[in-house]
């Protein structure tokens, strides 16, 4: 739940900036000069979190001027719950209107609506059409959504290799989400294309492009497919240190289960401290009862042997991390 909230917060911020700096001039071009001030003010209100005031202006321009970009912005309001209750059906309604005017992201979101049957019955053929239109307009990650449908034979003939070719176009263009998706296809896609080494290649590309999730996937690959605990720990901790919630527990477990010192037959100081740090962090953000019980048992063992005077400094580091990534 917290990770979903973090993603929602991130995309809310990105989309607000995206709407403001890329599309506001286009919004202005659709309206008479006296409307420009209203739209600029609405964008400012949106950036400031004054959602109701901004919404009313965008709604007015969507209805009275039939502004596609204003319609798309309304779709985002309902999709992400900017000051209102999330309403997927209404979001799809506005995205549908905006997609007809060739707004790239609106075309992609409309395709998602059709793929999942959000506002009307599932229609994979129509979803493919709108994903293709979004890709033609420059929304290249839509190629990977096309690939998913081709991979599953939904709305078209099943063809895993053709699916890879679709997504690869976006991945080679430098899209981190596309590179991540390529890794996922090679890791757990159709049996005819599974290739652990290619999965590592594409996850590495995505990690280099800034994908925290790719770091987590690399940790999973090295731990569960290659049994390489050192590399697994490196990637899990990289993801955990950047606030990726699913990486906390595996990072903690690897430190907890690390080989003991040959001299003392006890955990090394670094491994003990790191086990406490990541177990405590996971304990504060996890909402899974089974996971919390597992964490509590490990944490109890760590605290039994960890010097008590370490706790103050380690707790301070934990609080700093939580403040930065899970405020």
Secondary structure as UniProt FT lines:
FT   HELIX           2..18
FT   HELIX           19..23
FT   HELIX           24..29
FT   HELIX           33..48
FT   HELIX           51..64
FT   HELIX           68..80
FT   HELIX           88..99
FT   TURN            100..102
FT   HELIX           104..116
FT   HELIX           124..136
FT   TURN            137..138
FT   TURN            140..141
FT   HELIX           142..152
FT   HELIX           160..172
FT   TURN            173..174
FT   HELIX           176..188
FT   TURN            191..193
FT   HELIX           196..208
FT   TURN            209..210
FT   HELIX           212..224
FT   HELIX           229..241
FT   TURN            242..243
FT   HELIX           246..256
FT   TURN            262..264
FT   HELIX           269..285
FT   HELIX           289..305
FT   HELIX           308..310
FT   HELIX           311..325
//
